[in-house]
């Protein structure tokens, strides 16, 4: 379920019907918009004013206070009155945060490829074959990945990525099931 917010300058907002206090963006308090919302809204306003930009749509990913990654989508609304921005806030799908995680660890493109394959359970030989490199090269890249992520094995790497970045999403879904609410990122039951 997503939350929509309409930003009305200067720095006021009208929350949509699906918004609640559960949307825990960093530094957001009652009566004050979180800096992530203001930043994505400002980028949408600037993008809409630039005729070279393909659209006024902007996107930002933010780690919430509860450990859930959130995506903010913003677009400038076109009307005759004062400029306004619509913002949609929703839980981030794992595919949306994977590139952010790889960048946070400062992995090279090749290290990201190897990490993706390791997380999919591929062996060194399978990785070498898929990427058309030697097994020695795969091992060298893995050493670099381990150094950058602070782990010593494939198992620790998978655990670090899962428990740090994905497990909070599963815990949130567990709470939602217990509360009788629909799961996020899963099929709608009903």
C-alpha positions, 0 to 999 in steps of 0.5 A: 500500500502506498501513501500519497502526499501533496506538497503545497509551498511553502513546506505544507502538505496534504496527506492522502487517505493511506498515509499514517504515522507508520510512515516513519521517515528519518527526521519527520515529526508531526507538523514538519515534513521530513528532509527526504520529502522536501528534497525529492519535491525540490528536485521535481520542481527543478526538473519540471522547470528544465525543458531538457529533462524528459519529465518532472518525475524524481525518485528517492530511496530512504531508510526509514526509522524502522529499518524498512527501505522506502521509495519516494516518487515526486512529480510537479502538478500542472495547474493554473495556481501555485506550483504543487508537487505530488509525492507517493511514498511506498515500501521499496521492492528489493530490486529497487534497493539492490543497486543502492546497496551495491553502491553503498559498499562501493563495489565495482560493476564486476564485483556487483555482478559476482555478488549478485551471482553469489546471492543467487547461489552460484558456485565459483565455476558457475560464476566464471562461466557466466562472466567468461572469466577464470575461477582465479579472477572470480576468487580475486573479486570475491576477496575484494567484495569480502573486504569492502563488506566486512565479511569473510565468506559467501555465507556471511555476505548473504547474511549481511545483505539479508539481515541488514537490508531485507529482513526488516521487510519480512518482520514488517510483513509478519506484524501485518499478518498478525494484525490482519493487514495485507502483506507488502510486496506479496500477492493480495489475498482475499 
